[in-house]
Amino acid sequence: RFSTQDEVDGLVQVLIAVAACDDDVLENNEDIEAAFAPPVVLAIVNEACARAARKKFRMAAKGDNGKAKDLAAKRVTKMLGVTQESAPFTTESLLEPEPSLEFVKERCSGKYDIDPEAIGCEIEWAKKLASRWCVALEYIKALRKSLVKRGGGWERLEQDMETSLEDYDDVVHDLTVTPARTYLEACDIDEAHVDRTFVTIAAQAFLNNKGADRGVNLPDVRDGKTLRDIARDMRMRIYMERVGEKMTQWKNEGERMVFLKARVADIGQYAEMVSARQHVHGLTKEDFWGLWEAAVGDGHNSEKVRTFLETACNEFRLKYAAEGEVPYSKKGKKKGSRG
C-alpha cells in the first residue's frame, strides 16, 4: 500500500526508493519483474488516482471534507447510472420497523449502466493518470535492468557518469530503446473490459480519496464484482438517506401516531404494543409516551395503565402513577431520552 496512512507522503518517493535501492535488493531480472508486477503497478495507479481525486473534490468543496465526500458519492452515483427509483425504499408506515441492513443489502441491486459518452471525461482522466505513472515505472524498471546487465550497480554508474558519456552510454541506450509496456499491459487490464475497469478505478478513487479510507486493501478494480458492489453501495447510500428522513419524521410525528393507534386498540392489541420490548423502558421515547398517554386517557385504574405498569420501574410508578396523579402532559420527561 502507498497511501499517506502508510507514511508515503508523495508517490515520487516510491520511484526514488525503487530506483535508488541497494543493489542486493533487486539483484537480478526476476526480482525486478516481481517489483514491477501488475498488482504493484495497479496499486500505484489506484493511489495516484485517489490522491488526484482528493484534490479535485476538495477544490470543488472549497476545503470542506464532508461536502467533498458527498460530491464524490453523488458523482459516482451518476457515473454508474444509479437512480433513486432503483434504490431500496423504506417501509411505508412510520409504525413499521425497518428490516436489518444485511437483509436490505442482500436484496439491493448491483446493476450499473455505463455510458462512455456521458462519463468519457472520468475514463480519460483515469487513463491519463495510469499512462503517466506507467511510463515513469517502466523507465525505472529499464534503469534497474540496465544496472544488473552492466554490473557494479549504482557505485559503478556514479563513477562512470563522472568520467565521460561513453562510459555509461550503454545505460542511455537501454533507457531509450527498451520497449515499454502499455498501461494496459503493465496493469494486466483486459482490453475487452477497458471502459469498465477505468470506471471502477475512477469510482474507487473518488469514494476512497482520503488516505485513511485506503488503510486496508481495496477490492481489485479489474474484477467485475467490484463495480457491482460499488453500485450496490450507492443504492444503499440513497436508502440510508431515506431512513434518516423517516427517523426525522418519526421524531416529529411518531408519538402522536402511537397514541392514536393505542387509543383505539383493545387490551390485547395494546398489550402486544407494550410488549414489543422486554420492559417499557426499552421502547423508544415516542413509543413510551404515546402508549402511556393512551393508557391514562382511559383513566387511572384502566386495564391499559395496569398493563403498562407491569414492566415499568418502581421510580416511574411512584413518580407518575401515584393515586390521584394521572398526568396527561409529559412533565418530568428526562432530556429527550426514553421513558
Sequence and secondary structure as in RCSB ss.txt:
>XXXX:A:sequence
RFSTQDEVDGLVQVLIAVAACDDDVLENNEDIEAAFAPPVVLAIVNEACARAARKKFRMAAKGDNGKAKDLAAKR
VTKMLGVTQESAPFTTESLLEPEPSLEFVKERCSGKYDIDPEAIGCEIEWAKKLASRWCVALEYIKALRKSLVKR
GGGWERLEQDMETSLEDYDDVVHDLTVTPARTYLEACDIDEAHVDRTFVTIAAQAFLNNKGADRGVNLPDVRDGK
TLRDIARDMRMRIYMERVGEKMTQWKNEGERMVFLKARVADIGQYAEMVSARQHVHGLTKEDFWGLWEAAVGDGH
NSEKVRTFLETACNEFRLKYAAEGEVPYSKKGKKKGSRG
>XXXX:A:secstr
  SGGGT   THHHHHHHHHS TTTS SHHHHHHHT HHHHHHHHHHHHHHHHHHHHHHHTTT HHHHHHHHHHH
HHHHTT  GGGS    SSTTS    HHHHHHTS       TTTSHHHHHHHHHHHHHHHHHHHHHHHHHHHHHHH
 SHHHHHHHHHTT GGGGHHHHHHHHHS    HHHHHT  GGGHHHHHHHHHHHHHHT SGGGGSS    TTSHH
HHHHHHHHHHHHHHHHHHHHHHHHHHHHHHHHHHHHHHHS HHHHHHHHTTSSSGGGS HHHHHHHHHHHHTT T
T HHHHHHHTTS HHHHHHH STT   SS TT  TTS  
